[in-house]
Amino acid sequence: MAPSAAKHPTNASSRRPRPRCNRATAVAHLEDIAANGLPAVEDCTPWEELREAHLARLAAQRPAVA
């Protein structure tokens, strides 16, 4: 890597460790699934709807510049 590239802020941020999920919460979810099984498909929200809702929240936080 070139010396100038090492100082670029994008490179520094890409080397930071990614946040980890809370292990206790993840274990609790897995234990719940083991004890009760997966929820019925009818009771679940499709990931496409979750994605669209999240994108709408992001767009509301940062409106497009004309």
FENBELQUI-V546434 format. One record per pair of residues at least 24 apart in sequence whose ideal C-beta (glycine too) atoms are under 6 Angstrom apart, sorted by the first residue. I is the first residue (numbers start at 0). J is the second residue. D is the distance in Angstrom with one decimal. If there is no record, write none. Layout:
# FENBELQUI-V546434
I:J:D ; I:J:D
This chain:
# FENBELQUI-V546434
none
